[in-house]
Amino acid sequence: MIRVMLVDDQELVRAGFRMVLGAQPDIEVVGEAPDGQAAVEALKGVGEGTGEGTVEADVVLMDVRMPRMDGVEAARRICAAPDGPKVLILTTFDLDEYAFAAIKAGASGFLLKDVPPPELISAIHSVHSGDAVVAPSTTRRLLDRFATHLPDGDARARRDADVLTAREREVLLHVARGLSNTEIAGLLHLAEATVKTHLGRVLAKLNLRDRAQAVVYAYETGLVRPEAGS
């Protein structure tokens, strides 16, 4: 059973997600919160001090713009906890910078609030299994719009090119473009397990947590350029 917590300041939004997830035999909504601070305080082992929270969740669906504490700060605190749940950010096109910042803060991905139910359920399963939600269309559009505001990372990218092998860098570029391991394996004529191994080495060498951070990293360092590929 995957335990999910819903964090959104709009009760109707939470009710909608609760109805969709409640129909799934392997997903249980174990808690709700109207803002990031309430979520941090409610989650067991996450809040500061004695950590008196009682909600034990595996995945948190987190809105970004909320009163008291926004989703970015809440994601940072939750993901900093040793055994904290995974965080999926809920966003809209006009909040690109929030989604980007939340990924850097430790969130495992982001979804649009109007995500179709099957995609929401699939994303929850992916994050729970240790992967990150990096949907090619959504990720590329959001990052392409925001990446123009990023600092020039050419120098850093050149330094990291010396750390990665040619194949590892190639895998990173394809991950940043939103391709799945299966798609990368087909493109590079490799076994899917080999692609997974290469990606694991990339994450270790660059001190990145997961696939989502690898995408942000590639844009931030200039390895991938908006609208123009690498």
C-alpha positions, 0 to 999 in steps of 0.5 A: 500500500502506497501512503499519500499525503495531499498538501494544497490550500484549496480544499476542492483540489484536495477532494478531487485528488482524494477521490481519484486516489481513493479508488485505487486498491494500492493507494491510501490517502493518509493525511492532508494539509492546507499549507507547507508548514502544516504538512511539515509539522504533521509528517512523522520525523520531518518537523524540527525539534521533537518531530511529534508529527504522526502522519507516515507517508511514502509520497507527498503531493505538494502544491507550490504557492500556499500561505505560511510556507510554500511548497518549495520550502516544505519540499526542502525540509521534507526531503532533508529528513533521513527517512522523509517521504518523496515529494511530487510538486503540483504546478501550473504553467505560470509557476515554472520557477517554483517547480524548478526550485522545488526539484533543486530542493529535493522533490522527485518531480512535478505534475500539472494540476490538470494531470489525467488520473492515469498519469497521476497514478503512474507518477505516484507509483514511479516515485514510490519505486525510487524513480523520478517523474520527468515527463518529456513534454511537461519537463521540456516545456517548463524548463525551456521557459525558465532556463533562459533565466539560469546563470551561464554554466559553461565553465562548470559543464566543461569541468564535469565533462572531464569527470564523465565518460563519453557514454555517461555524458551521452546518457545524461543528455538523453535523460535531460531531453526526457527520454526513458531508460528504455528509449535511451537503450533503443537509441544507443543499442544498449541493454536497458540495465546498462543504461541504468548502470550508466545513469547510476554512475552519472548521479554518483559522480555529479552528486545528484539524487535522482533523474529529476535533478539530473535534468535540472543539472543538465539545463543549469550547466548548459549541457542542454540548451533551451529549444536547441538541444545540447 
